[in-house]
């Protein structure tokens, strides 16, 4: 079975959110439904050294959508089988089966499934499955002006870039084995020890 | 608390009440057959009350769905999803209680069959509540994925069950004059209230030791959650004292008094607060 995956370079990401907008535009998502979201992690402080103040602040971005996990907790727990995994590893929702119970949104540690109140069902990133079927990349991947994304087979991406799936504030990968590889920002390790805030929560939730 | 969770609060509480009545009725039927449920037609057949409550709970549960018309799909994943298992066990519970009602009052079956069906219904009720509690034990939600979730669900069932029987007896339905039986029930209730206080406090202690695991701030030791915890603890304490008072003065006390009704309302209130706290304690690992 194939395993399609995203690669994301957090160290290169400027946080412009073009990926978020490209996704919203492609999928015509309503207000409050963001299949791809960019989290801004900000931490650190100014430290006084003698008579001077030294900056020890840091900030980096994490662009996150559904990671089409190898062991998807949403698929396992969906009571209707509306959530299912395709042969190529893409996790999709069959809106005709979905009851809109929102349980998948409760359990997913990446906040991927989102309730579309206008349709009454859960919706989520499908890796632009129609584009993938035509041999194209998902819209977020091609839209990035910084070229922080790549897309393809997990093993090939792993060989090409390496990377990891667990950087702050993402959960440990053992939970669901996500199909994503991330090049961590240099301050991600420091953030993991300090638990800094995500400073744009309002934007993430309601954009 | 999100709006759609109100319907889950009511669904859970009403389900627990109905299973509590069923389990207590079974318990009394086997332990003390001459319970004397013969005054009211409703209590002559508690199955009807259980069925009506389950019906109301079922209708309320539909309110949190985005597409209620697709509700029959909710049993599709009965091998993997606890929601599917819960819905199936609810269906089995309803069917078994209907059969119980029919063999008791329509077909007039022999007592062994009624006993057997009462046991089957009770097991179905137990499985239903267990499945319901398992829905909330999720690896990505550490505050729910604890021993406390199933324990609190069954505690609610027991408290509601005993309370319903005592309330019923206090209203002249059943055999209130059986002081030994009523005192036994009150004693069990007091013990459970005290255990409830202890488990709540221990759970609160465990929650307060949680560190931030996600991006949302966790606050179990301040704010709304902690206020609710304090109110619930005070209510449980008052209830324990109130029922000790009833236990001591039972034969002389006018048990149908406002005092008893207030205690019943306090039981319902603390359970309601408990459910609100449960949903308030939701936080997920990750983003």
Interface residues (C-beta under 8 A of the other chain):
Chain A: X37 X39 X62 X64 X73 X76 X77 X78 X79 X80 X81 X82 X96 X97 X98 X99 X100 X101 X102 X103 X106 X107 X108 X109 X110 X111 X115 X117 X119 X120 X121 X122 X169 X170 X171 X175 X195 X197 X198 X201
Chain B: X4 X64 X65 X66 X67 X68 X70 X71 X73 X74 X75 X76 X77 X80 X81 X82 X83 X84 X87 X135 X138 X139 X140 X141 X211 X212 X213 X214 X215 X216 X217 X282 X284 X285 X286 X287
